[in-house]
Amino acid sequence: MKYVVIGLGLFGSKCAENLTAMGHEVLGIDNDPDILEEYKESFTSVMRMDTTSVNAMKTLPLDDIDAVIVAIGEDVGASILTLSILKNMGVKRIIGRAISETHHNILKHIGITEVVLPLEDSASHLASVLQLKGVLSFTELSSDHAIAQIPVPESYIGHLTSSLELEERFRLKIIAVKRAPATGMLGSLYNKNYTVDLLIGKETELVASDVLVLAGKVTAIKKFIGR
């Protein structure tokens, strides 16, 4: 898979290093030549760029990229402008880093649906999540077992939990169903406004904004999400 990481500070460089170690192609972008010199051998390639320039951003091969992670930290204005440009360019997957709740809310308002607050979510955790398309959260329990939060697949919307037969078909266990507020959808990568139903009954009907919390082998999780 191919990723672009914009902003190679502590968080961005760590995320890029983890993705590179996992075998992915990573283009690291920053506007500081000293930072680029430091990391020029660490990723697939590095590039100096002012990402607040629309013309500069249009030179990037974004159609061939699986996700762009904007990890710009202290310069909130540059973060917002960069993410806005990417959104307007129609980039298929954009993950933004927010350094405060206010920053987070602004990113949500401009249409960035996947937002990471690094005080709570580490760069290595984000790299693990990115490996699994469609997974909102991924917690390793061992080398081959994990807990994952996954939006209800479209084909399961309106079905009862009993009809999924996850244990029989995938050997996955439903730990909980997270349900969005009546007025909300998937607002961010780590939305905390959901109610959590730990008493999953066989007659629980799944709706479009639900999130399944599943436990099992990593290979089974990948099989369930179609990877």
C-alpha positions, 0 to 999 in steps of 0.5 A, a space after each residue: 500500500 502507498 501512503 503520504 505523510 505530511 508533517 514529519 514532526 515527532 508524530 508524523 515521522 513515527 507514523 511514517 516509520 511504522 508504515 515503512 517497517 510494515 512494508 508499505 511505500 511512504 512519501 514523507 513531506 515537510 517544508 523544513 530541509 533539515 527534517 528532510 535530511 534527517 529522514 531521507 533514508 528512513 522512508 521510500 522518499 521525501 519531498 520538500 513542499 509548501 502544502 498550503 499551495 494548491 498548485 504545489 499539491 496538484 503535483 502529487 500523484 494522489 490518485 495512486 495513494 491509499 491514504 494521506 495523513 496530515 500530521 502537521 502539529 503546531 501550525 493549526 492554520 497550515 493543517 486546516 488549509 492543507 486538509 481543505 485542499 486535499 478535501 477539495 481535490 477529492 482525495 479518497 482517504 484523508 486522516 487529519 491530526 488534531 492537537 486540541 478539541 477545537 482543532 478537531 471540531 474545525 476539521 470535522 466542519 470542513 469534512 474530515 471524517 477521520 481525525 486522530 488526537 495523538 494525546 490519546 492515539 499513538 502513531 503506531 496505533 494509527 499505522 496498525 489501523 491503516 493496515 486494515 481498510 475499514 477498521 476504525 480501531 485496532 488493539 493487538 492482544 497478542 501476535 495473532 489476536 486483536 480487538 477491532 471496531 468495524 462499521 457494520 458492512 452495508 450488506 448486514 444493515 437491517 439484519 439481526 446479530 444472530 443472522 451474522 453467524 460470526 462465530 460459525 463463519 469467521 470464529 469472531 466474537 461480538 464483544 459489543 455494538 456501539 450505536 451513534 447518537 440519533 443525530 450523528 454518524 461516524 464523526 471521527 476515527 475515535 468518536 466518543 459519543 456512541 452508546 455501548 451495548 455490551 449485552 448483545 442479544 440475538 435479536 439486536 437489529 443493526 443500523 447503518 451507523 452502528 460499529 461492531 466491536 469484534 475479537 478474534 484472530 487477525 487473519 479472521 478480522 481480515 477475512 471478515 472485512 474482505 482483505 
